[in-house]
Amino acid sequence: MAHEDRRLQVLRAIVQDYVSTNDPVGSKALAARYDLGVSPATIRNDMAVLEEEGYITQPHTSAGRVPTDKGYRFFVDRISQVKPLSAAERRAIERFLDGALDLDDVLARTVRLLAQLTRNVAVIQYPTLARSAVRHLEVVQLASNRLLVVLITDTGRVEQRVVEIPVVTDAPAGADPVAELRTLLNAAFVGAKLAEAGLKVADLLDTAPAHLRGLVAAVSATLVETLAEPGEDRLLVGGTANLTRGGALDFPGTLRPLLEALEEQVVVLRLMGEVAPSHVLVSIGEENAHEGFTGASVVSVGYGSAGGTADLALGGLGVVGPTRMDYPGTMAAVRAVARYVGQLLAES
């Protein structure tokens, strides 16, 4: 076996052992627990080379070695195939998510499930408004000068806005302007992508009956503002207590920067912004741009398919945990849960 191949095996054994035991790894332990086919002295020499090249390091309190961010990255990049979940694990996912009542329930259950499966912090992004389509628009009169407009997307997301409207004084006898407005809006917007729906507003203003144009103008302006609001993207976070299960070795110093970063939804949303369906992204330690995440790893993937486009997700989900993470198991769980959530939303 070539030296490089053997050192990769040694590094893989160090990562696996450290992840499972949370104890720095020595050459004797590796020789006893793993069939590397060489003596402890050879393993020791290989570990010295790996340390010199920056793949492992020695905590000052221990004679053993632990992987560095570079070592974890080398390990993750050489995971040739993510082991699929067992049939029992897949059935458990289905049973847990199948009872969901609506979009909010699906996402809440997903966060709980991911946190339990991976024993890390779980995050899921609500389906991005800009990538959704209009399923229905409901209009309810609250007062003579106020309407409630309810936008329901094809992913089950619901947005509500109260709109101030002019009083209609020139409607034909027997007409119901609110019912007419509801019909007009649904005819114009149902099926349209939210990112494109704003383009239909000008046409709607031109073609609406004269007595409805004031209502259409007021409601359409609110709809355009709603569809264009990037701040409406939201996250659910669960399992934060899992961050403490590994003790001080996982997060030396303090957890405060990571906890504060998790509270800043815009930071986590930025992490989710790059995801695509089926392609699991792993960002390790210093690879994370935000300083709060530099001691953590993020495993994320997109769920759902926006407009039937295979490389554009409706939203992202993933987990945040220590760099000492079971990467193959976490990647498998994240991908399987994302696939099932996507199927659920497609069927809803």
C-alpha positions in Angstrom: 0.0 0.0 0.0 1.4 3.4 -0.9 2.3 5.8 1.9 -0.4 8.3 0.9 -3.1 5.7 0.9 -2.0 4.4 4.3 -1.9 7.9 5.7 -5.4 8.5 4.4 -6.5 5.3 6.3 -4.8 6.5 9.4 -6.5 9.9 9.1 -9.9 8.3 8.5 -9.4 6.1 11.6 -8.4 9.2 13.7 -11.5 11.1 12.6 -13.8 8.1 13.2 -12.3 7.3 16.6 -12.3 10.9 17.8 -15.9 11.5 16.7 -17.1 8.4 18.5 -15.1 8.8 21.7 -14.4 12.5 22.1 -10.9 11.6 23.3 -7.6 12.5 21.5 -6.3 9.5 19.6 -3.0 7.8 20.1 -1.1 5.3 17.9 -1.6 2.4 20.3 -5.3 2.9 20.3 -5.4 3.1 16.5 -3.4 -0.1 16.2 -5.7 -1.9 18.7 -9.1 -0.7 17.3 -8.5 -0.6 13.5 -7.0 -3.2 11.1 -4.4 -0.9 9.6 -2.0 -3.7 8.9 1.0 -1.9 10.3 2.8 -1.5 13.7 2.1 1.3 16.2 5.5 2.7 15.3 4.6 3.0 11.7 1.3 4.6 12.7 3.2 7.0 14.9 5.4 8.0 12.0 2.3 8.5 9.7 0.7 10.6 12.4 3.8 12.8 12.6 3.6 13.4 8.9 -0.1 14.2 9.1 0.6 16.6 11.9 3.4 18.3 10.0 1.0 18.7 7.0 -1.7 20.3 9.2 -4.3 17.4 9.2 -4.1 16.7 12.9 -2.9 18.5 16.0 -2.1 17.8 19.6 -4.2 19.4 22.3 -1.8 20.8 24.9 -3.4 18.6 27.7 -3.1 15.3 25.9 -0.6 12.9 24.3 -3.1 12.0 21.6 -4.1 13.8 18.4 -7.3 15.3 17.1 -8.3 16.3 13.5 -8.0 19.9 12.3 -10.5 21.6 10.0 -8.1 20.7 7.2 -8.2 17.1 8.3 -12.0 17.0 8.5 -12.2 18.6 5.0 -9.8 16.0 3.6 -11.9 13.3 5.2 -15.3 14.7 4.0 -14.0 15.2 0.4 -13.1 11.5 0.3 -16.4 10.1 1.4 -17.0 8.3 -1.8 -20.7 7.5 -1.1 -23.0 8.7 1.5 -24.5 5.6 3.1 -28.2 5.6 2.7 -30.4 5.3 5.8 -31.8 1.9 6.7 -35.4 0.9 5.8 -36.3 1.3 9.5 -34.8 4.8 9.6 -36.7 5.8 6.5 -40.0 4.5 7.9 -39.4 6.4 11.1 -39.0 9.6 9.0 -42.2 8.9 7.1 -44.2 8.2 10.3 -42.9 11.3 12.0 -43.7 13.7 9.1 -46.8 12.0 7.7 -49.1 13.3 10.4 -48.3 17.0 9.7 -51.3 19.2 9.4 -49.9 22.2 7.4 -46.7 23.8 6.3 -45.9 25.2 9.8 -46.4 21.7 11.2 -44.2 20.0 8.5 -41.3 22.4 9.2 -41.7 22.2 13.0 -41.7 18.4 12.8 -38.7 18.5 10.5 -36.6 20.5 12.9 -37.4 18.2 15.8 -36.7 15.1 13.7 -33.3 16.4 12.3 -32.2 17.4 15.8 -33.1 13.9 17.2 -31.5 12.1 14.2 -28.2 14.0 14.2 -28.0 15.2 17.9 -27.1 18.6 16.5 -28.9 22.0 16.1 -31.4 21.7 13.2 -32.4 24.6 11.0 -35.0 24.8 8.2 -35.9 27.8 6.0 -39.5 28.5 5.1 -40.0 28.1 1.3 -38.6 31.2 -0.3 -41.5 33.4 -1.4 -39.7 34.4 -4.7 -39.5 30.7 -5.7 -43.1 29.9 -4.9 -46.2 30.3 -7.0 -49.7 31.7 -6.1 -52.2 28.9 -5.3 -55.1 31.2 -4.2 -55.9 34.8 -3.1 -58.6 35.4 -0.6 -60.1 38.8 0.0 -62.3 39.5 3.1 -63.9 42.8 3.8 -63.2 43.9 7.4 -64.8 47.4 7.2 -66.0 49.8 4.5 -62.4 51.0 4.0 -60.4 47.9 4.9 -59.7 44.5 3.3 -57.8 41.5 4.5 -55.8 40.0 1.7 -54.6 36.4 2.2 -52.0 35.0 -0.2 -51.6 31.2 -0.2 -48.6 29.7 -2.1 -48.2 26.3 -3.7 -45.9 25.3 -0.9 -48.6 26.1 1.7 -47.1 29.3 2.9 -49.7 31.9 4.0 -49.2 35.7 4.0 -51.8 38.1 5.3 -52.0 41.8 4.8 -54.6 44.4 5.8 -55.2 47.0 3.0 -56.8 50.4 3.3 -59.1 50.9 0.3 -61.2 53.7 -1.2 -65.0 53.4 -0.8 -66.5 52.2 -4.1 -69.3 54.6 -5.0 -69.8 53.9 -8.7 -70.4 50.1 -8.7 -73.4 48.9 -10.9 -76.6 48.2 -9.0 -76.4 44.7 -7.3 -72.7 44.4 -7.8 -70.4 42.9 -5.1 -67.0 44.7 -5.7 -65.1 42.5 -3.2 -66.3 39.3 -4.8 -65.5 40.8 -8.3 -62.0 41.8 -7.0 -61.4 38.2 -5.6 -62.3 36.7 -9.0 -60.2 39.2 -10.9 -57.1 38.7 -8.7 -57.3 34.9 -8.8 -57.7 34.9 -12.6 -54.6 37.1 -12.9 -52.3 35.7 -10.3 -53.1 32.0 -9.7 -50.2 29.8 -11.0 -47.9 32.8 -11.4 -44.4 32.7 -9.8 -44.3 35.3 -7.1 -41.1 36.7 -8.5 -43.0 37.4 -11.8 -46.4 38.3 -10.3 -45.6 41.9 -9.9 -45.3 42.2 -13.7 -49.0 41.4 -14.0 -50.1 44.3 -11.9 -49.8 46.9 -14.7 -51.9 44.8 -17.0 -54.5 44.2 -14.3 -54.8 48.0 -13.7 -55.3 48.5 -17.4 -58.0 45.8 -17.9 -60.0 46.1 -14.6 -63.5 47.5 -14.9 -63.6 51.2 -14.1 -65.4 50.8 -10.7 -62.8 48.3 -9.5 -59.6 50.2 -10.4 -59.3 51.9 -7.1 -59.5 48.6 -5.2 -57.1 46.9 -7.7 -54.6 49.7 -7.3 -54.7 49.5 -3.5 -54.5 45.7 -3.3 -51.9 45.3 -6.1 -49.5 47.8 -4.4 -49.7 45.7 -1.2 -49.2 42.5 -3.2 -46.1 43.8 -4.9 -44.6 45.0 -1.6 -45.3 41.5 -0.1 -43.8 39.6 -2.9 -40.7 41.8 -3.0 -39.9 41.6 0.7 -36.7 39.5 1.2 -37.0 39.9 4.9 -40.1 37.7 4.9 -37.8 34.6 4.7 -38.0 32.8 8.0 -36.2 30.1 9.8 -37.0 27.5 12.4 -34.2 26.4 14.7 -34.4 23.4 17.1 -32.1 21.3 19.3 -29.9 24.1 20.6 -29.3 22.1 23.8 -27.4 19.5 21.7 -24.5 21.9 21.4 -23.6 21.2 25.1 -23.5 17.4 24.8 -19.9 17.1 23.8 -18.5 19.2 26.6 -15.7 21.8 26.5 -13.6 20.0 23.9 -16.2 20.6 21.2 -16.4 24.4 21.7 -13.4 25.6 23.7 -14.0 28.9 25.5 -17.6 29.8 25.1 -20.7 28.9 23.0 -21.9 32.5 23.1 -20.7 33.6 19.6 -22.4 30.5 18.0 -25.6 31.0 19.9 -25.7 34.7 18.9 -25.1 33.8 15.3 -27.9 31.3 15.4 -30.2 34.0 16.7 -29.3 36.2 13.7 -31.6 34.7 11.2 -30.0 36.6 8.3 -26.7 34.9 9.0 -28.2 31.4 8.8 -30.3 32.4 5.8 -27.1 33.4 4.1 -25.7 29.9 4.8 -28.9 28.4 3.3 -28.7 30.6 0.2 -26.3 28.4 -1.7 -28.2 25.1 -1.4 -29.5 23.0 -4.2 -31.7 19.9 -4.1 -29.8 16.6 -3.6 -26.4 18.2 -3.3 -25.3 18.2 0.3 -22.9 21.1 1.3 -20.5 20.7 4.2 -18.8 23.8 5.6 -16.2 23.2 8.2 -14.9 25.5 10.9 -12.9 28.4 9.4 -14.6 27.9 6.0 -17.6 29.6 7.5 -17.6 33.3 6.7 -19.3 34.4 9.9 -17.0 34.4 12.9 -19.8 32.9 15.1 -19.6 29.7 13.0 -15.8 29.3 12.8 -15.8 26.7 15.5 -18.7 24.7 14.0 -19.6 22.7 11.0 -22.7 23.2 8.8 -24.3 20.4 6.7 -27.1 21.7 4.5 -29.1 20.8 1.4 -32.1 22.2 -0.5 -35.5 20.7 -0.4 -38.3 20.7 -2.9 -38.0 21.9 -6.5 -39.0 25.4 -7.5 -41.0 25.4 -10.6 -39.8 22.0 -11.6 -36.2 23.2 -11.8 -33.9 20.5 -10.6 -31.2 22.8 -9.4 -33.4 25.4 -7.7 -34.7 24.5 -4.2 -37.8 25.9 -2.5 -35.7 26.4 0.7 -32.8 24.9 2.6 -32.4 22.7 5.7 -29.5 21.4 7.6 -27.7 21.0 10.9 -25.1 23.0 12.8 -22.8 21.2 15.2 -19.2 20.8 16.4 -16.5 20.1 13.8 -16.3 16.7 15.7 -19.3 15.5 13.8 -20.4 12.1 12.3 -20.2 13.5 8.8 -21.4 10.4 6.8 -24.3 9.8 9.1 -25.3 13.5 9.3 -25.1 13.9 5.5 -27.3 10.9 5.0 -29.9 12.1 7.5 -30.0 15.6 6.1 -30.4 14.4 2.5 -33.1 11.8 3.4 -35.2 14.3 5.4 -34.9 16.9 2.7 -36.0 14.5 0.0 -39.1 13.5 2.1 -40.0 17.1 2.9 -39.8 17.9 -0.8 -42.2 15.1 -1.6 -44.7 16.1 1.1 -44.8 19.7 -0.2 -45.2 18.5 -3.8 -48.2 16.4 -2.8 -49.9 19.1 -0.7 
